[in-house]
């Protein structure tokens, strides 16, 4: 389906498909994960998600809420479980 499409031919930026003579066709962000060292990326993500600096923490939470359309009204109301 995407075999003949190269980066830049399709609108939408990240929807473009990268072609390589060695790897199968894939989106650029997936191709980047193949190229970069996996352990290094894991360490960066681990470090970034455990940093407790308030502006950074609030930025990460805001990004998750925005990208995954989280309903924060549920989080604002604690659930009282029967004892």
Protein Blocks (a to p, Z undefined) as FASTA:
>chain_A
ZZmpcehjaghijmpccddfkbccddfklmmmmmpcfklmmmmmmmmmmpcbfklmmmmm
mmmmmmnopafklmmpccdddZZ
